[in-house]
Amino acid sequence: EGYFEPGQKTLIIEDLISTGKSSLQVVDVAKAAGLDVVGMVSIFTYGFKHADEAFASKGVKYISLTNYENLIGLAVEKGTVSPELQNTLLNWRQDPANWKGIE
């Protein structure tokens, strides 16, 4: 947002990265406007392999302040999630579209 000049170095800030699709669309728009996108920072990422591959294929560096694995670890530490449930929740990230839930 705001004023910019073509060639200006730009860091994109996102709240959440899941698949990376919408985030990379922002990068494409910024580059089309003439900005030099140096990377992206997000507050949170699920850490999906697909997102990592999408960012790598576009040559866009990104980091997140925290991620799903840390969230689940903190939930276990605080007693909100049992250690037995931890692996189940982490496995969700491997294939969320086909995840059957907690049995």
C-alpha positions as CSV (number, residue, x, y, z in Angstrom):
1,E,0.0,0.0,0.0
2,G,1.1,3.5,-0.5
3,Y,3.4,5.3,-2.9
4,F,6.1,3.4,-4.7
5,E,8.5,3.9,-7.6
6,P,9.5,1.2,-10.1
7,G,12.6,-0.6,-9.1
8,Q,12.0,0.0,-5.4
9,K,13.0,-3.0,-3.2
10,T,9.9,-4.4,-1.6
11,L,9.2,-6.9,1.2
12,I,5.7,-8.4,1.1
13,I,4.1,-9.0,4.6
14,E,1.4,-11.6,4.9
15,D,-0.6,-12.8,7.9
16,L,-0.9,-16.4,6.8
17,I,0.6,-18.7,4.2
18,S,-1.2,-21.9,3.6
19,T,-0.7,-23.1,-0.1
20,G,1.1,-19.9,-1.1
21,K,-1.2,-19.3,-4.0
22,S,-2.6,-15.9,-3.0
23,S,0.7,-14.8,-1.5
24,L,2.5,-15.5,-4.8
25,Q,-0.3,-13.7,-6.7
26,V,0.6,-10.6,-4.7
27,V,4.3,-11.0,-5.6
28,D,3.3,-11.3,-9.3
29,V,1.2,-8.1,-9.1
30,A,4.0,-6.2,-7.3
31,K,6.6,-7.4,-9.9
32,A,4.3,-6.4,-12.8
33,A,4.1,-2.9,-11.2
34,G,7.9,-2.7,-11.5
35,L,8.8,-3.5,-7.9
36,D,11.8,-5.5,-6.9
37,V,10.4,-8.1,-4.5
38,V,13.1,-9.2,-2.2
39,G,11.0,-11.7,-0.3
40,M,8.1,-12.3,2.0
41,V,7.5,-12.5,5.7
42,S,4.4,-14.0,7.2
43,I,3.1,-14.2,10.8
44,F,2.1,-17.8,10.5
45,T,2.5,-20.7,8.1
46,Y,1.1,-24.3,8.1
47,G,4.4,-25.4,6.6
48,F,2.7,-27.3,3.7
49,K,5.2,-28.8,1.4
50,H,3.2,-27.5,-1.6
51,A,3.8,-23.9,-0.4
52,D,7.5,-24.5,0.0
53,E,7.7,-25.9,-3.5
54,A,5.6,-23.0,-5.0
55,F,7.8,-20.3,-3.4
56,A,10.9,-22.2,-4.6
57,S,9.6,-22.5,-8.1
58,K,9.0,-18.7,-8.2
59,G,12.4,-18.0,-6.6
60,V,10.7,-16.1,-3.7
61,K,12.4,-16.3,-0.3
62,Y,10.1,-16.3,2.7
63,I,10.2,-16.7,6.4
64,S,7.4,-17.0,9.0
65,L,7.4,-15.7,12.5
66,T,5.8,-19.0,13.7
67,N,4.3,-22.1,12.3
68,Y,1.8,-25.0,12.8
69,E,4.4,-27.2,14.4
70,N,5.3,-24.6,17.0
71,L,1.6,-24.0,17.7
72,I,1.0,-27.6,18.4
73,G,4.1,-27.9,20.5
74,L,3.0,-24.9,22.6
75,A,-0.5,-26.5,23.0
76,V,1.1,-29.7,24.3
77,E,3.4,-27.7,26.6
78,K,0.4,-25.8,28.0
79,G,-1.7,-29.0,28.4
80,T,-4.3,-27.9,25.8
81,V,-3.4,-30.9,23.6
82,S,-2.2,-34.3,24.9
83,P,1.2,-35.6,23.8
84,E,-0.7,-38.6,22.3
85,L,-2.7,-36.3,20.1
86,Q,0.3,-34.3,19.0
87,N,1.4,-36.7,16.2
88,T,-2.2,-37.0,14.9
89,L,-2.4,-33.2,14.6
90,L,1.0,-32.9,12.9
91,N,0.0,-35.7,10.5
92,W,-2.9,-33.5,9.3
93,R,-0.4,-31.2,7.6
94,Q,0.8,-34.0,5.4
95,D,-2.5,-34.3,3.5
96,P,-5.2,-32.0,4.9
97,A,-7.6,-32.5,2.1
98,N,-7.9,-36.2,2.8
99,W,-7.5,-36.1,6.6
100,K,-10.0,-38.3,8.3
101,G,-9.9,-36.5,11.6
102,I,-9.4,-37.8,15.1
103,E,-10.8,-41.2,15.7
